[in-house]
Amino acid sequence: MRPKVSVIVPVYNVQIYLEKCLNSLISQQLSAIEVIIVNDGSKDNSQQIIDDFTNRFPEKIRAFTKENGGLSEARNFGLKHCTGEYIGFVDSDDYVTDDMFAEMYDLAQKHNAEMVICNLEKVDQFGNVTQKLTQIPNMPEKIDLSEHFSVFSDLSYFACNKIFRADLFSNKNFKKGIHFEDIQLIPQLLLNCKTIAQTQKFHYQYLERTDSITKTHTLKGLDILNAVKDVEVAFKNSSFSNRTIELKNFQILEGVYTFLAYLAFVKDKSTYLQMQNALSTFIKERQISRNDVFAYKRFGENYFSSLPISKRFYYLIQFFVPVSLHTIIISKLSK
């Protein structure tokens, strides 16, 4: 029988977290599930853990090994081996509720949806919830994109809190060698959807690790802007190409707000200035004004006003203070 959902789990040196992740997947209420584990060249004891689970649950787990190539390559490798109707992604240091894929698959079937989305919780190493991330508030369970295309510029483009109909990947892959591959690909998949569905349950537990790649802030942050540029190309070739307001709002959310949130943690001054110049060029080329940025609404509410005071102050610095003073002011604020 064809699995209803294939879940791809890339693994790289996560022996401390892997068992909890895999336990949450083999405990799924959805019985017709396959777990595709891709060991991306781990040098710790991750493979021993994988072997143990594979031996105990051969009916659910299919395990593969490959040379290290990064997250995108590992996910793409997994995509080649999936046989499910829908595909999900779980990072190997995270874990999920036992009814996540059962509910999301049922919603996909109920609404004939190409994509289904759930909420996330950020957790610390002890399992304490540090932040709840509601994805699509104040919208129905079934979302017809022709009527509610504003979600294109409102969504958080994580891969891990969604399932995707398998044919969405027929000519799409995660871009290799970049960071922020989710921002680059998931909006493009959405552009090929007609209907998405959502649950308001917080099914996905996202572990905030102090050693995470996202804690190392370098010129790789420019991949955010490059990701937006790739989405722009796909947008112009999509059935939604006339929805210019939503495209501009996407450019503001990801290309301005998300990029600046990353830039705030760049410590090297020359790197900071190079990235700031890239952002200025990005904004100028797209004719994004200050008013556009501060008037941007997410889910019907002014986004800037919804932020904590400290973050609002940071964004005001970016647009109203000379660049030469940015690093001085920000460094003093962080003390």
WONOR-V68085 format. One record per run of one state. SS is the DSSP state (h for helix, s for strand, l for the rest). FROM is the first residue (numbers start at 0). LEN is the number of residues. If there is no record, write none. Layout:
BEGIN
[[SS	FROM	LEN] [SS	FROM	LEN]]
END
This chain:
BEGIN
[[l	0	4] [s	4	7] [l	11	3] [h	14	12] [l	26	6] [s	32	8] [l	40	5] [h	45	11] [l	56	4] [s	60	6] [l	66	4] [h	70	11] [l	81	4] [s	85	4] [l	89	5] [s	94	2] [l	96	3] [h	99	12] [l	111	3] [s	114	9] [l	123	5] [s	128	5] [l	133	8] [s	141	3] [l	144	4] [h	148	5] [l	153	8] [s	161	4] [h	165	4] [l	169	11] [h	180	10] [l	190	4] [s	194	13] [l	207	5] [h	212	3] [l	215	3] [h	218	18] [l	236	7] [h	243	20] [l	263	5] [h	268	17] [l	285	4] [h	289	6] [l	295	1] [s	296	2] [l	298	2] [s	300	2] [h	302	4] [l	306	2] [h	308	12] [l	320	2] [h	322	11] [l	333	2]]
END
